[in-house]
C-alpha cells in the first residue's frame, strides 16, 4: 500500500462491521483498509465495541490512534478523526 496518492487524505483501518463508516470515509477521500491488512500502514483505526474488551481496552496493536466509534454518528467520528489527524 502506498501513501503516494495526493488525492487521498490518509489511510484508515476499519473494522469489517463498520460499513457505514467505511462508505463515509471513502466518500470523504480517505483510503479505507481492513484491520487485517492495514494496521501497519494506517494513519488511524476505527473499531466498534466488539473490538474492545470489557475494561474498555482495545486489543488492536498499532502505533496509530484507535477510535472506538460505538454509539457515535459517522459525522461526529469524521470530525474527531480529522481533528486528531491534524495534530499528527
N, C-alpha and C positions, 0 to 999 in steps of 0.2 A: 504494500500500500504506500502510496506516495503522497506527500504533502505539497507537491508542486503545482497543483491546480489553483490558480489565482482566484477563481470564482468561488471556491469553497471557503466557508467561514472557519471550519475546523472539523475534526473527526470526533464523533460522539458514539460511544459504545452503548447500546440499548438492549435491555433485557427483552427476550423474544415475546413476552407477554404484553409489551407496551406498544402495540401497533399504532395507536392514536398519536403517541409522542413521536414515533419513528416518522410517520407521514408529515407531521407538522415541522419537524426538524429538516426533512428533505425539502419541503416547500420553502423554508427559510434559507436554504443554501448550504446546509451542513451535509457532510458525508456521514452516513449512518452505517455502523457495522454492528454485528452481533457481539455479545460478550465473549463468546468462544474465539472469535477471530480477531478482535480488535483491542483487547486490553493493553497490549504492548505499544500501540500507536495512538490510542485515544487521548484527546485533549480533556475529555470529561466522560463520566459514566452515569447513566440513568438506570436505577433499579427500582423494583417495587418491594412492598413489604415481604413478599415471598423470598426475596434475595437477602433479607436482613434477619438475624436471629432474634430470639425473644428478649434479649437485653438491648436491642437497637443497634447492634454492631453488624456491619456488612462483612461478609466473608470474601469480598472481592479484593484480590491482591493486585494493586496498581498504584502508580505514583500520581495518577490523575485524580482530580476531585470527584467524589462519588455523591450523587444526589438521590435520596430516597424520595420518589415522587408520589408515594401513597397518599391518596385523597387530595392531590393538588391538580388544579386545572392546567392543561398544557400551556396556556398563555402565561400563567404565573411561573411555571417551570422554565419557560423560554426566557422570561425577564431575569430570573435568578441566575440562570446559566450564562446569559450574556454579560451580566454584571461580574460574575466570577471570572469568566474568560478574559475580560478587560484587565483584570488585576494580575493576570499571569504574565 
